Amino acid sequence: METTNTDSLKEQLIAVDPEFRELAREHGRYEQRLSELSSLQYPSDEEQLEEVTLKKKKLAVKDQMQSIILKHQNAGSTAH
């Protein structure tokens, strides 16, 4: 049930919060590029480094998104 609430909050934030929307887009771009890199049979050193870097960036963006979600959840719980 908690996941459903979080998912619906994410959708709501994507619709109304420009910062969250941009973070979600960025996260999606990183996810797409990581998928491309992971499908390479013999990635070059540069591609391997890019993969590691993108994983770190993606995690940082996810942390930012989670922080925004928690702020909204806490705001909602104190409003009741």
Phi and psi in radians as a Rosetta constraint file:
Dihedral C 1 N 2 CA 2 C 2 CIRCULARHARMONIC -1.046 0.35
Dihedral N 2 CA 2 C 2 N 3 CIRCULARHARMONIC -0.694 0.35
Dihedral C 2 N 3 CA 3 C 3 CIRCULARHARMONIC -1.090 0.35
Dihedral N 3 CA 3 C 3 N 4 CIRCULARHARMONIC -0.710 0.35
Dihedral C 3 N 4 CA 4 C 4 CIRCULARHARMONIC -1.083 0.35
Dihedral N 4 CA 4 C 4 N 5 CIRCULARHARMONIC -0.767 0.35
Dihedral C 4 N 5 CA 5 C 5 CIRCULARHARMONIC -1.090 0.35
Dihedral N 5 CA 5 C 5 N 6 CIRCULARHARMONIC -0.747 0.35
Dihedral C 5 N 6 CA 6 C 6 CIRCULARHARMONIC -1.138 0.35
Dihedral N 6 CA 6 C 6 N 7 CIRCULARHARMONIC -0.743 0.35
Dihedral C 6 N 7 CA 7 C 7 CIRCULARHARMONIC -1.094 0.35
Dihedral N 7 CA 7 C 7 N 8 CIRCULARHARMONIC -0.742 0.35
Dihedral C 7 N 8 CA 8 C 8 CIRCULARHARMONIC -1.207 0.35
Dihedral N 8 CA 8 C 8 N 9 CIRCULARHARMONIC -0.591 0.35
Dihedral C 8 N 9 CA 9 C 9 CIRCULARHARMONIC -1.158 0.35
Dihedral N 9 CA 9 C 9 N 10 CIRCULARHARMONIC -0.694 0.35
Dihedral C 9 N 10 CA 10 C 10 CIRCULARHARMONIC -1.043 0.35
Dihedral N 10 CA 10 C 10 N 11 CIRCULARHARMONIC -0.812 0.35
Dihedral C 10 N 11 CA 11 C 11 CIRCULARHARMONIC -1.061 0.35
Dihedral N 11 CA 11 C 11 N 12 CIRCULARHARMONIC -0.732 0.35
Dihedral C 11 N 12 CA 12 C 12 CIRCULARHARMONIC -1.123 0.35
Dihedral N 12 CA 12 C 12 N 13 CIRCULARHARMONIC -0.768 0.35
Dihedral C 12 N 13 CA 13 C 13 CIRCULARHARMONIC -1.156 0.35
Dihedral N 13 CA 13 C 13 N 14 CIRCULARHARMONIC -0.648 0.35
Dihedral C 13 N 14 CA 14 C 14 CIRCULARHARMONIC -1.063 0.35
Dihedral N 14 CA 14 C 14 N 15 CIRCULARHARMONIC -0.642 0.35
Dihedral C 14 N 15 CA 15 C 15 CIRCULARHARMONIC -1.291 0.35
Dihedral N 15 CA 15 C 15 N 16 CIRCULARHARMONIC -0.602 0.35
Dihedral C 15 N 16 CA 16 C 16 CIRCULARHARMONIC -2.009 0.35
Dihedral N 16 CA 16 C 16 N 17 CIRCULARHARMONIC -0.298 0.35
Dihedral C 16 N 17 CA 17 C 17 CIRCULARHARMONIC -1.963 0.35
Dihedral N 17 CA 17 C 17 N 18 CIRCULARHARMONIC 1.871 0.35
Dihedral C 17 N 18 CA 18 C 18 CIRCULARHARMONIC -1.040 0.35
Dihedral N 18 CA 18 C 18 N 19 CIRCULARHARMONIC -0.657 0.35
Dihedral C 18 N 19 CA 19 C 19 CIRCULARHARMONIC -1.120 0.35
Dihedral N 19 CA 19 C 19 N 20 CIRCULARHARMONIC -0.809 0.35
Dihedral C 19 N 20 CA 20 C 20 CIRCULARHARMONIC -1.129 0.35
Dihedral N 20 CA 20 C 20 N 21 CIRCULARHARMONIC -0.712 0.35
Dihedral C 20 N 21 CA 21 C 21 CIRCULARHARMONIC -1.047 0.35
Dihedral N 21 CA 21 C 21 N 22 CIRCULARHARMONIC -0.775 0.35
Dihedral C 21 N 22 CA 22 C 22 CIRCULARHARMONIC -1.164 0.35
Dihedral N 22 CA 22 C 22 N 23 CIRCULARHARMONIC -0.689 0.35
Dihedral C 22 N 23 CA 23 C 23 CIRCULARHARMONIC -1.088 0.35
Dihedral N 23 CA 23 C 23 N 24 CIRCULARHARMONIC -0.715 0.35
Dihedral C 23 N 24 CA 24 C 24 CIRCULARHARMONIC -1.127 0.35
Dihedral N 24 CA 24 C 24 N 25 CIRCULARHARMONIC -0.701 0.35
Dihedral C 24 N 25 CA 25 C 25 CIRCULARHARMONIC -1.113 0.35
Dihedral N 25 CA 25 C 25 N 26 CIRCULARHARMONIC -0.783 0.35
Dihedral C 25 N 26 CA 26 C 26 CIRCULARHARMONIC -1.071 0.35
Dihedral N 26 CA 26 C 26 N 27 CIRCULARHARMONIC -0.767 0.35
Dihedral C 26 N 27 CA 27 C 27 CIRCULARHARMONIC -1.028 0.35
Dihedral N 27 CA 27 C 27 N 28 CIRCULARHARMONIC -0.751 0.35
Dihedral C 27 N 28 CA 28 C 28 CIRCULARHARMONIC -1.124 0.35
Dihedral N 28 CA 28 C 28 N 29 CIRCULARHARMONIC -0.688 0.35
Dihedral C 28 N 29 CA 29 C 29 CIRCULARHARMONIC -1.123 0.35
Dihedral N 29 CA 29 C 29 N 30 CIRCULARHARMONIC -0.757 0.35
Dihedral C 29 N 30 CA 30 C 30 CIRCULARHARMONIC -1.091 0.35
Dihedral N 30 CA 30 C 30 N 31 CIRCULARHARMONIC -0.742 0.35
Dihedral C 30 N 31 CA 31 C 31 CIRCULARHARMONIC -1.051 0.35
Dihedral N 31 CA 31 C 31 N 32 CIRCULARHARMONIC -0.769 0.35
Dihedral C 31 N 32 CA 32 C 32 CIRCULARHARMONIC -1.120 0.35
Dihedral N 32 CA 32 C 32 N 33 CIRCULARHARMONIC -0.797 0.35
Dihedral C 32 N 33 CA 33 C 33 CIRCULARHARMONIC -1.164 0.35
Dihedral N 33 CA 33 C 33 N 34 CIRCULARHARMONIC -0.669 0.35
Dihedral C 33 N 34 CA 34 C 34 CIRCULARHARMONIC -1.100 0.35
Dihedral N 34 CA 34 C 34 N 35 CIRCULARHARMONIC -0.642 0.35
Dihedral C 34 N 35 CA 35 C 35 CIRCULARHARMONIC -1.108 0.35
Dihedral N 35 CA 35 C 35 N 36 CIRCULARHARMONIC -0.743 0.35
Dihedral C 35 N 36 CA 36 C 36 CIRCULARHARMONIC -1.089 0.35
Dihedral N 36 CA 36 C 36 N 37 CIRCULARHARMONIC -0.779 0.35
Dihedral C 36 N 37 CA 37 C 37 CIRCULARHARMONIC -1.161 0.35
Dihedral N 37 CA 37 C 37 N 38 CIRCULARHARMONIC -0.668 0.35
Dihedral C 37 N 38 CA 38 C 38 CIRCULARHARMONIC -1.244 0.35
Dihedral N 38 CA 38 C 38 N 39 CIRCULARHARMONIC -0.332 0.35
Dihedral C 38 N 39 CA 39 C 39 CIRCULARHARMONIC -1.464 0.35
Dihedral N 39 CA 39 C 39 N 40 CIRCULARHARMONIC -0.155 0.35
Dihedral C 39 N 40 CA 40 C 40 CIRCULARHARMONIC -1.262 0.35
Dihedral N 40 CA 40 C 40 N 41 CIRCULARHARMONIC 2.295 0.35
Dihedral C 40 N 41 CA 41 C 41 CIRCULARHARMONIC -1.276 0.35
Dihedral N 41 CA 41 C 41 N 42 CIRCULARHARMONIC -0.721 0.35
Dihedral C 41 N 42 CA 42 C 42 CIRCULARHARMONIC -2.278 0.35
Dihedral N 42 CA 42 C 42 N 43 CIRCULARHARMONIC 1.362 0.35
Dihedral C 42 N 43 CA 43 C 43 CIRCULARHARMONIC -1.183 0.35
Dihedral N 43 CA 43 C 43 N 44 CIRCULARHARMONIC 2.531 0.35
Dihedral C 43 N 44 CA 44 C 44 CIRCULARHARMONIC -1.277 0.35
Dihedral N 44 CA 44 C 44 N 45 CIRCULARHARMONIC 3.000 0.35
Dihedral C 44 N 45 CA 45 C 45 CIRCULARHARMONIC -1.047 0.35
Dihedral N 45 CA 45 C 45 N 46 CIRCULARHARMONIC -0.706 0.35
Dihedral C 45 N 46 CA 46 C 46 CIRCULARHARMONIC -1.113 0.35
Dihedral N 46 CA 46 C 46 N 47 CIRCULARHARMONIC -0.710 0.35
Dihedral C 46 N 47 CA 47 C 47 CIRCULARHARMONIC -1.193 0.35
Dihedral N 47 CA 47 C 47 N 48 CIRCULARHARMONIC -0.633 0.35
Dihedral C 47 N 48 CA 48 C 48 CIRCULARHARMONIC -1.147 0.35
Dihedral N 48 CA 48 C 48 N 49 CIRCULARHARMONIC -0.731 0.35
Dihedral C 48 N 49 CA 49 C 49 CIRCULARHARMONIC -1.140 0.35
Dihedral N 49 CA 49 C 49 N 50 CIRCULARHARMONIC -0.725 0.35
Dihedral C 49 N 50 CA 50 C 50 CIRCULARHARMONIC -1.046 0.35
Dihedral N 50 CA 50 C 50 N 51 CIRCULARHARMONIC -0.724 0.35
Dihedral C 50 N 51 CA 51 C 51 CIRCULARHARMONIC -1.071 0.35
Dihedral N 51 CA 51 C 51 N 52 CIRCULARHARMONIC -0.799 0.35
Dihedral C 51 N 52 CA 52 C 52 CIRCULARHARMONIC -1.100 0.35
Dihedral N 52 CA 52 C 52 N 53 CIRCULARHARMONIC -0.776 0.35
Dihedral C 52 N 53 CA 53 C 53 CIRCULARHARMONIC -1.100 0.35
Dihedral N 53 CA 53 C 53 N 54 CIRCULARHARMONIC -0.774 0.35
Dihedral C 53 N 54 CA 54 C 54 CIRCULARHARMONIC -1.128 0.35
Dihedral N 54 CA 54 C 54 N 55 CIRCULARHARMONIC -0.648 0.35
Dihedral C 54 N 55 CA 55 C 55 CIRCULARHARMONIC -1.073 0.35
Dihedral N 55 CA 55 C 55 N 56 CIRCULARHARMONIC -0.718 0.35
Dihedral C 55 N 56 CA 56 C 56 CIRCULARHARMONIC -1.173 0.35
Dihedral N 56 CA 56 C 56 N 57 CIRCULARHARMONIC -0.754 0.35
Dihedral C 56 N 57 CA 57 C 57 CIRCULARHARMONIC -1.119 0.35
Dihedral N 57 CA 57 C 57 N 58 CIRCULARHARMONIC -0.743 0.35
Dihedral C 57 N 58 CA 58 C 58 CIRCULARHARMONIC -1.078 0.35
Dihedral N 58 CA 58 C 58 N 59 CIRCULARHARMONIC -0.730 0.35
Dihedral C 58 N 59 CA 59 C 59 CIRCULARHARMONIC -1.134 0.35
Dihedral N 59 CA 59 C 59 N 60 CIRCULARHARMONIC -0.704 0.35
Dihedral C 59 N 60 CA 60 C 60 CIRCULARHARMONIC -1.098 0.35
Dihedral N 60 CA 60 C 60 N 61 CIRCULARHARMONIC -0.733 0.35
Dihedral C 60 N 61 CA 61 C 61 CIRCULARHARMONIC -1.131 0.35
Dihedral N 61 CA 61 C 61 N 62 CIRCULARHARMONIC -0.736 0.35
Dihedral C 61 N 62 CA 62 C 62 CIRCULARHARMONIC -1.069 0.35
Dihedral N 62 CA 62 C 62 N 63 CIRCULARHARMONIC -0.705 0.35
Dihedral C 62 N 63 CA 63 C 63 CIRCULARHARMONIC -1.095 0.35
Dihedral N 63 CA 63 C 63 N 64 CIRCULARHARMONIC -0.711 0.35
Dihedral C 63 N 64 CA 64 C 64 CIRCULARHARMONIC -1.106 0.35
Dihedral N 64 CA 64 C 64 N 65 CIRCULARHARMONIC -0.755 0.35
Dihedral C 64 N 65 CA 65 C 65 CIRCULARHARMONIC -1.095 0.35
Dihedral N 65 CA 65 C 65 N 66 CIRCULARHARMONIC -0.749 0.35
Dihedral C 65 N 66 CA 66 C 66 CIRCULARHARMONIC -1.108 0.35
Dihedral N 66 CA 66 C 66 N 67 CIRCULARHARMONIC -0.660 0.35
Dihedral C 66 N 67 CA 67 C 67 CIRCULARHARMONIC -1.077 0.35
Dihedral N 67 CA 67 C 67 N 68 CIRCULARHARMONIC -0.749 0.35
Dihedral C 67 N 68 CA 68 C 68 CIRCULARHARMONIC -1.132 0.35
Dihedral N 68 CA 68 C 68 N 69 CIRCULARHARMONIC -0.738 0.35
Dihedral C 68 N 69 CA 69 C 69 CIRCULARHARMONIC -1.052 0.35
Dihedral N 69 CA 69 C 69 N 70 CIRCULARHARMONIC -0.801 0.35
Dihedral C 69 N 70 CA 70 C 70 CIRCULARHARMONIC -1.100 0.35
Dihedral N 70 CA 70 C 70 N 71 CIRCULARHARMONIC -0.681 0.35
Dihedral C 70 N 71 CA 71 C 71 CIRCULARHARMONIC -1.044 0.35
Dihedral N 71 CA 71 C 71 N 72 CIRCULARHARMONIC -0.781 0.35
Dihedral C 71 N 72 CA 72 C 72 CIRCULARHARMONIC -1.209 0.35
Dihedral N 72 CA 72 C 72 N 73 CIRCULARHARMONIC -0.648 0.35
Dihedral C 72 N 73 CA 73 C 73 CIRCULARHARMONIC -1.151 0.35
Dihedral N 73 CA 73 C 73 N 74 CIRCULARHARMONIC -0.747 0.35
Dihedral C 73 N 74 CA 74 C 74 CIRCULARHARMONIC -1.168 0.35
Dihedral N 74 CA 74 C 74 N 75 CIRCULARHARMONIC -0.662 0.35
Dihedral C 74 N 75 CA 75 C 75 CIRCULARHARMONIC -1.113 0.35
Dihedral N 75 CA 75 C 75 N 76 CIRCULARHARMONIC -0.694 0.35
Dihedral C 75 N 76 CA 76 C 76 CIRCULARHARMONIC -1.203 0.35
Dihedral N 76 CA 76 C 76 N 77 CIRCULARHARMONIC -0.650 0.35
Dihedral C 76 N 77 CA 77 C 77 CIRCULARHARMONIC -1.314 0.35
Dihedral N 77 CA 77 C 77 N 78 CIRCULARHARMONIC -0.482 0.35
Dihedral C 77 N 78 CA 78 C 78 CIRCULARHARMONIC -1.433 0.35
Dihedral N 78 CA 78 C 78 N 79 CIRCULARHARMONIC -0.302 0.35
Dihedral C 78 N 79 CA 79 C 79 CIRCULARHARMONIC -1.371 0.35
Dihedral N 79 CA 79 C 79 N 80 CIRCULARHARMONIC -0.307 0.35
